[in-house]
Amino acid sequence: MWDTAVSWQIRPFRNSDPPQLIRLWNAALTGRGAAILPNANCLELAVLGKPYFEPAGLLVAEAEGQVVGWVHAGFGPEASGQRLSRERGVICVLLVHPQWRGQGLGSELLRRAERYLREQGVAEIYVGCHRPLCPFYWGLYGGSEPSGVLESDKEARPFLEKRGYRVVATHVVYQRVLDGGPYQTAGAAAAWKAKCRFQVLPRPVQKNWFEACVTSPLEMLRFQLVEEERVLAWVDMWEMELFGWRWKQPTVGLLDLQVSELYAEQGLEELLLAQSLQYLDEQYYTLVEMHVPEQVQALRKCLRDLGFEMVDRGFVYRCVGSPGNP
C-alpha cells in the first residue's frame, strides 16, 4: 500500500524501468483485451526494441520510488511506409495504478503526452493504436490487431470524452470457438470448393519498413486459395500466445482478408475462412479472433454466418481541440 498523500513526479523513461512497468501493466490492465505480461522481454519486443522508440515519448509517474502510472505517445508512418511521419500522433497507452486513480494523475499524464506530441509538430492527436498509427504494443493490447481502446475497458470512454476526445472510428471484435466443425459453406462458396486449393504458406513478406518493424515479432502464416497458378484470396494469421494466457486457451488472430478484384463477391471470403478454421481446428488451437471495421458489413455477415460472435468493440479517439481538427 502507498501513502497516496505523497505527490508524484513525472519523468521520461529510464532503462531501469521495465520490471516496474510490467508489474504496473499487470495490476492496472485486467480487462479481457490486455495480455498478461510474464517478463520484460514482452516490452522489449513490442515497444522498447523498435528503432523509432524515443524515451521522451514514454512518461513515467513515480511516487516513493515506485512507478504508479505511465503514458506512451508515438507516431505512424509516411504514406510510403519507409519512415515516420510526425503529422499525426497517437497516445498508445495510458495507465494508472488502481490505488492512484481519481487524483488527477491520469489527466496530468495525458496532458504531458499531448504536450510532447505538439512539441514534435503533431497536428492531430489520437488515443488508441490503430493501423497505420500503431507503432507499439501490437500483441500486448487489443487482441488480434490494434483497434483503438476497447469498449470493455469501461473507464476509458468517460475519461477521454471529458477531456475533449471523440470517437472517430469503430472496429468490431469477433471470436469463434473451434469445436470440431464441420465448417460449412453454401451457395457460391461451396461451388468454388471443387475448383481451387487451400494453401498454407510461411510468413508473408512485409510491405514496407514500418510494417516490418511493427509485426516482425509475430509468428505468422498465410492461408490462401489458389486456382491453377492464380491466387484468388488470402488471409494472414498469427499466434496470440500472451492473450491465450489471459483467456486460458490457445488462440490465433486473423488479419487482412483480401480477395482478388476479379473474384470479388463470389463467396471466396466465406470459403477461405471456413477452410482456415478447419485447418486451425486440426492443430491445437481452440479460439480464433478477427477485427472488422464497423462499416464493412459484408465481412461481418460472413463471420456471423460461420459462427463468429461479437465480444467487444474498439474505439479510436481523436482530440477535437487539436489544431486542424473539427
C-alpha positions as a Python dict, from the first residue, in 0.01 Angstrom:
ca = {
    (1, 'M'): (0, 0, 0),
    (2, 'W'): (116, 350, -83),
    (3, 'D'): (55, 674, 101),
    (4, 'T'): (-146, 847, -171),
    (5, 'A'): (-100, 1179, 6),
    (6, 'V'): (255, 1174, -130),
    (7, 'S'): (282, 1365, -457),
    (8, 'W'): (409, 1206, -773),
    (9, 'Q'): (680, 1310, -1015),
    (10, 'I'): (663, 1257, -1392),
    (11, 'R'): (980, 1192, -1588),
    (12, 'P'): (1094, 1029, -1913),
    (13, 'F'): (1161, 655, -1937),
    (14, 'R'): (1482, 511, -1791),
    (15, 'N'): (1647, 183, -1885),
    (16, 'S'): (1587, 51, -1532),
    (17, 'D'): (1207, 94, -1557),
    (18, 'P'): (1084, -223, -1740),
    (19, 'P'): (1038, -451, -1435),
    (20, 'Q'): (818, -190, -1266),
    (21, 'L'): (634, -116, -1590),
    (22, 'I'): (547, -485, -1621),
    (23, 'R'): (419, -502, -1263),
    (24, 'L'): (204, -193, -1317),
    (25, 'W'): (70, -324, -1650),
    (26, 'N'): (-49, -647, -1491),
    (27, 'A'): (-202, -461, -1194),
    (28, 'A'): (-377, -189, -1395),
    (29, 'L'): (-484, -364, -1716),
    (30, 'T'): (-703, -652, -1606),
    (31, 'G'): (-964, -646, -1883),
    (32, 'R'): (-1014, -913, -2148),
    (33, 'G'): (-817, -727, -2413),
    (34, 'A'): (-487, -682, -2228),
    (35, 'A'): (-229, -958, -2241),
    (36, 'I'): (-74, -1087, -1921),
    (37, 'L'): (296, -999, -1943),
    (38, 'P'): (530, -1254, -1782),
    (39, 'N'): (853, -1055, -1813),
    (40, 'A'): (1024, -751, -1963),
    (41, 'N'): (1105, -932, -2288),
    (42, 'C'): (747, -863, -2398),
    (43, 'L'): (804, -489, -2370),
    (44, 'E'): (1138, -519, -2543),
    (45, 'L'): (984, -687, -2849),
    (46, 'A'): (668, -477, -2876),
    (47, 'V'): (796, -139, -2758),
    (48, 'L'): (1150, -71, -2644),
    (49, 'G'): (1330, -252, -2925),
    (50, 'K'): (1161, -60, -3206),
    (51, 'P'): (1414, 154, -3397),
    (52, 'Y'): (1195, 462, -3358),
    (53, 'F'): (1140, 429, -2979),
    (54, 'E'): (1206, 763, -2804),
    (55, 'P'): (1242, 769, -2423),
    (56, 'A'): (1094, 1120, -2418),
    (57, 'G'): (766, 981, -2550),
    (58, 'L'): (724, 733, -2263),
    (59, 'L'): (650, 933, -1949),
    (60, 'V'): (659, 763, -1610),
    (61, 'A'): (485, 878, -1291),
    (62, 'E'): (680, 786, -979),
    (63, 'A'): (596, 813, -609),
    (64, 'E'): (824, 699, -326),
    (65, 'G'): (1048, 530, -580),
    (66, 'Q'): (764, 324, -728),
    (67, 'V'): (606, 358, -1073),
    (68, 'V'): (237, 442, -1026),
    (69, 'G'): (143, 542, -1382),
    (70, 'W'): (274, 586, -1733),
    (71, 'V'): (175, 712, -2075),
    (72, 'H'): (333, 646, -2412),
    (73, 'A'): (294, 857, -2727),
    (74, 'G'): (429, 783, -3075),
    (75, 'F'): (385, 829, -3447),
    (76, 'G'): (274, 644, -3757),
    (77, 'P'): (444, 615, -4096),
    (78, 'E'): (453, 832, -4404),
    (79, 'A'): (236, 707, -4692),
    (80, 'S'): (529, 505, -4832),
    (81, 'G'): (580, 326, -4501),
    (82, 'Q'): (954, 386, -4525),
    (83, 'R'): (987, 643, -4246),
    (84, 'L'): (795, 805, -3961),
    (85, 'S'): (561, 1098, -4008),
    (86, 'R'): (511, 1346, -3725),
    (87, 'E'): (196, 1500, -3871),
    (88, 'R'): (-26, 1273, -3661),
    (89, 'G'): (44, 1137, -3317),
    (90, 'V'): (-112, 859, -3113),
    (91, 'I'): (-125, 805, -2739),
    (92, 'C'): (-75, 430, -2733),
    (93, 'V'): (-110, 353, -2362),
    (94, 'L'): (-218, 545, -2053),
    (95, 'L'): (-247, 359, -1726),
    (96, 'V'): (-256, 441, -1358),
    (97, 'H'): (-233, 202, -1064),
    (98, 'P'): (-582, 143, -917),
    (99, 'Q'): (-479, 294, -581),
    (100, 'W'): (-380, 620, -752),
    (101, 'R'): (-687, 675, -966),
    (102, 'G'): (-924, 966, -916),
    (103, 'Q'): (-649, 1205, -804),
    (104, 'G'): (-569, 1378, -1132),
    (105, 'L'): (-269, 1166, -1225),
    (106, 'G'): (-428, 1027, -1541),
    (107, 'S'): (-524, 1376, -1656),
    (108, 'E'): (-173, 1506, -1598),
    (109, 'L'): (-15, 1214, -1784),
    (110, 'L'): (-248, 1276, -2076),
    (111, 'R'): (-165, 1648, -2076),
    (112, 'R'): (209, 1576, -2075),
    (113, 'A'): (175, 1330, -2364),
    (114, 'E'): (-25, 1585, -2564),
    (115, 'R'): (241, 1847, -2498),
    (116, 'Y'): (516, 1611, -2612),
    (117, 'L'): (332, 1541, -2939),
    (118, 'R'): (261, 1907, -3009),
    (119, 'E'): (625, 1993, -2945),
    (120, 'Q'): (709, 1739, -3217),
    (121, 'G'): (486, 1927, -3464),
    (122, 'V'): (181, 1700, -3447),
    (123, 'A'): (-141, 1850, -3583),
    (124, 'E'): (-380, 1563, -3498),
    (125, 'I'): (-373, 1365, -3174),
    (126, 'Y'): (-542, 1026, -3139),
    (127, 'V'): (-582, 786, -2848),
    (128, 'G'): (-573, 415, -2921),
    (129, 'C'): (-334, 245, -3162),
    (130, 'H'): (-494, 161, -3495),
    (131, 'R'): (-347, 98, -3836),
    (132, 'P'): (-145, 272, -3964),
    (133, 'L'): (-99, 462, -3635),
    (134, 'C'): (24, 155, -3449),
    (135, 'P'): (392, 200, -3363),
    (136, 'F'): (387, -4, -3041),
    (137, 'Y'): (202, -267, -2832),
    (138, 'W'): (77, -499, -3107),
    (139, 'G'): (49, -834, -2933),
    (140, 'L'): (10, -677, -2589),
    (141, 'Y'): (-321, -489, -2608),
    (142, 'G'): (-635, -503, -2819),
    (143, 'G'): (-633, -862, -2943),
    (144, 'S'): (-569, -983, -3296),
    (145, 'E'): (-484, -630, -3410),
    (146, 'P'): (-474, -279, -3262),
    (147, 'S'): (-822, -126, -3296),
    (148, 'G'): (-814, 167, -3056),
    (149, 'V'): (-933, 148, -2695),
    (150, 'L'): (-1160, -145, -2616),
    (151, 'E'): (-1516, -86, -2503),
    (152, 'S'): (-1463, -349, -2231),
    (153, 'D'): (-1221, -106, -2062),
    (154, 'K'): (-1521, 83, -1932),
    (155, 'E'): (-1341, 368, -1754),
    (156, 'A'): (-1168, 486, -2072),
    (157, 'R'): (-1457, 643, -2264),
    (158, 'P'): (-1589, 883, -1994),
    (159, 'F'): (-1231, 979, -1905),
    (160, 'L'): (-1140, 1065, -2266),
    (161, 'E'): (-1467, 1234, -2359),
    (162, 'K'): (-1442, 1460, -2053),
    (163, 'R'): (-1102, 1571, -2181),
    (164, 'G'): (-1207, 1659, -2533),
    (165, 'Y'): (-1176, 1332, -2725),
    (166, 'R'): (-1443, 1188, -2953),
    (167, 'V'): (-1480, 851, -3123),
    (168, 'V'): (-1386, 875, -3493),
    (169, 'A'): (-1372, 505, -3587),
    (170, 'T'): (-1515, 180, -3451),
    (171, 'H'): (-1399, -179, -3502),
    (172, 'V'): (-1600, -487, -3407),
    (173, 'V'): (-1417, -773, -3235),
    (174, 'Y'): (-1536, -1121, -3331),
    (175, 'Q'): (-1438, -1459, -3187),
    (176, 'R'): (-1515, -1817, -3288),
    (177, 'V'): (-1463, -2122, -3068),
    (178, 'L'): (-1310, -2410, -3262),
    (179, 'D'): (-1530, -2701, -3169),
    (180, 'G'): (-1463, -2968, -3429),
    (181, 'G'): (-1674, -2821, -3706),
    (182, 'P'): (-1766, -2903, -3971),
    (183, 'Y'): (-1730, -2550, -4107),
    (184, 'Q'): (-1998, -2543, -4373),
    (185, 'T'): (-2023, -2321, -4679),
    (186, 'A'): (-2312, -2284, -4916),
    (187, 'G'): (-2405, -2130, -5249),
    (188, 'A'): (-2123, -1961, -5439),
    (189, 'A'): (-1865, -2051, -5173),
    (190, 'A'): (-1945, -2421, -5198),
    (191, 'A'): (-1921, -2405, -5577),
    (192, 'W'): (-1565, -2271, -5555),
    (193, 'K'): (-1452, -2552, -5326),
    (194, 'A'): (-1413, -2801, -5611),
    (195, 'K'): (-1222, -2552, -5827),
    (196, 'C'): (-945, -2424, -5601),
    (197, 'R'): (-686, -2543, -5349),
    (198, 'F'): (-624, -2427, -4995),
    (199, 'Q'): (-259, -2350, -4918),
    (200, 'V'): (-66, -2271, -4601),
    (201, 'L'): (245, -2059, -4659),
    (202, 'P'): (524, -1927, -4437),
    (203, 'R'): (523, -1575, -4301),
    (204, 'P'): (412, -1320, -4565),
    (205, 'V'): (663, -1060, -4678),
    (206, 'Q'): (606, -726, -4508),
    (207, 'K'): (506, -444, -4739),
    (208, 'N'): (744, -180, -4605),
    (209, 'W'): (986, -78, -4330),
    (210, 'F'): (721, 34, -4081),
    (211, 'E'): (513, -282, -4118),
    (212, 'A'): (826, -492, -4069),
    (213, 'C'): (910, -300, -3752),
    (214, 'V'): (561, -345, -3608),
    (215, 'T'): (482, -706, -3695),
    (216, 'S'): (824, -874, -3704),
    (217, 'P'): (786, -1029, -3353),
    (218, 'L'): (461, -1205, -3452),
    (219, 'E'): (460, -1571, -3552),
    (220, 'M'): (263, -1554, -3877),
    (221, 'L'): (133, -1777, -4157),
    (222, 'R'): (-67, -1701, -4470),
    (223, 'F'): (-370, -1900, -4586),
    (224, 'Q'): (-472, -1869, -4948),
    (225, 'L'): (-698, -2012, -5216),
    (226, 'V'): (-536, -2091, -5549),
    (227, 'E'): (-684, -2189, -5886),
    (228, 'E'): (-407, -2328, -6107),
    (229, 'E'): (-140, -2058, -6056),
    (230, 'R'): (-375, -1774, -5966),
    (231, 'V'): (-410, -1660, -5606),
    (232, 'L'): (-779, -1586, -5554),
    (233, 'A'): (-794, -1488, -5186),
    (234, 'W'): (-570, -1478, -4881),
    (235, 'V'): (-572, -1407, -4509),
    (236, 'D'): (-288, -1389, -4256),
    (237, 'M'): (-283, -1544, -3909),
    (238, 'W'): (-65, -1515, -3601),
    (239, 'E'): (-46, -1700, -3273),
    (240, 'M'): (-180, -1485, -2986),
    (241, 'E'): (21, -1656, -2714),
    (242, 'L'): (4, -1385, -2446),
    (243, 'F'): (-370, -1336, -2493),
    (244, 'G'): (-415, -1712, -2476),
    (245, 'W'): (-279, -1697, -2123),
    (246, 'R'): (-549, -1441, -2033),
    (247, 'W'): (-826, -1643, -2197),
    (248, 'K'): (-684, -1981, -2091),
    (249, 'Q'): (-690, -2137, -2436),
    (250, 'P'): (-461, -2141, -2742),
    (251, 'T'): (-571, -1857, -2966),
    (252, 'V'): (-495, -1721, -3312),
    (253, 'G'): (-578, -1394, -3482),
    (254, 'L'): (-681, -1347, -3845),
    (255, 'L'): (-575, -1036, -4039),
    (256, 'D'): (-615, -861, -4371),
    (257, 'L'): (-851, -1089, -4558),
    (258, 'Q'): (-824, -998, -4927),
    (259, 'V'): (-989, -1125, -5246),
    (260, 'S'): (-857, -1058, -5594),
    (261, 'E'): (-1065, -788, -5765),
    (262, 'L'): (-1151, -1029, -6046),
    (263, 'Y'): (-1324, -1261, -5798),
    (264, 'A'): (-1491, -1022, -5557),
    (265, 'E'): (-1836, -1102, -5417),
    (266, 'Q'): (-1827, -1465, -5532),
    (267, 'G'): (-1816, -1633, -5192),
    (268, 'L'): (-1439, -1673, -5169),
    (269, 'E'): (-1421, -1491, -4834),
    (270, 'E'): (-1653, -1749, -4679),
    (271, 'L'): (-1470, -2044, -4832),
    (272, 'L'): (-1128, -1914, -4727),
    (273, 'L'): (-1241, -1853, -4370),
    (274, 'A'): (-1413, -2191, -4346),
    (275, 'Q'): (-1105, -2378, -4465),
    (276, 'S'): (-882, -2169, -4239),
    (277, 'L'): (-1097, -2261, -3941),
    (278, 'Q'): (-1085, -2626, -4038),
    (279, 'Y'): (-704, -2616, -4062),
    (280, 'L'): (-666, -2437, -3727),
    (281, 'D'): (-908, -2679, -3560),
    (282, 'E'): (-687, -2967, -3675),
    (283, 'Q'): (-395, -2807, -3494),
    (284, 'Y'): (-419, -2741, -3120),
    (285, 'Y'): (-596, -2403, -3135),
    (286, 'T'): (-938, -2359, -2977),
    (287, 'L'): (-1020, -1990, -3035),
    (288, 'V'): (-997, -1751, -3333),
    (289, 'E'): (-1032, -1372, -3322),
    (290, 'M'): (-1077, -1118, -3601),
    (291, 'H'): (-1142, -743, -3601),
    (292, 'V'): (-1356, -576, -3868),
    (293, 'P'): (-1428, -205, -3924),
    (294, 'E'): (-1788, -140, -3826),
    (295, 'Q'): (-1888, -24, -4174),
    (296, 'V'): (-1765, -340, -4354),
    (297, 'Q'): (-2099, -517, -4339),
    (298, 'A'): (-2029, -795, -4591),
    (299, 'L'): (-1736, -938, -4396),
    (300, 'R'): (-1920, -900, -4067),
    (301, 'K'): (-2211, -1104, -4209),
    (302, 'C'): (-1968, -1366, -4339),
    (303, 'L'): (-1817, -1406, -3993),
    (304, 'R'): (-2158, -1436, -3829),
    (305, 'D'): (-2263, -1699, -4085),
    (306, 'L'): (-1956, -1902, -3985),
    (307, 'G'): (-2042, -1889, -3617),
    (308, 'F'): (-1836, -1592, -3500),
    (309, 'E'): (-1981, -1380, -3220),
    (310, 'M'): (-1912, -1019, -3129),
    (311, 'V'): (-1723, -999, -2799),
    (312, 'D'): (-1604, -638, -2790),
    (313, 'R'): (-1556, -317, -2985),
    (314, 'G'): (-1254, -94, -3034),
    (315, 'F'): (-1290, 284, -3040),
    (316, 'V'): (-1038, 522, -3194),
    (317, 'Y'): (-1049, 865, -3032),
    (318, 'R'): (-933, 1199, -3169),
    (319, 'C'): (-875, 1520, -2977),
    (320, 'V'): (-1123, 1774, -3109),
    (321, 'G'): (-914, 2055, -2963),
    (322, 'S'): (-604, 1976, -3173),
    (323, 'P'): (-507, 2222, -3444),
    (324, 'G'): (-656, 2113, -3774),
    (325, 'N'): (-931, 1903, -3614),
    (326, 'P'): (-1302, 1985, -3636),
}
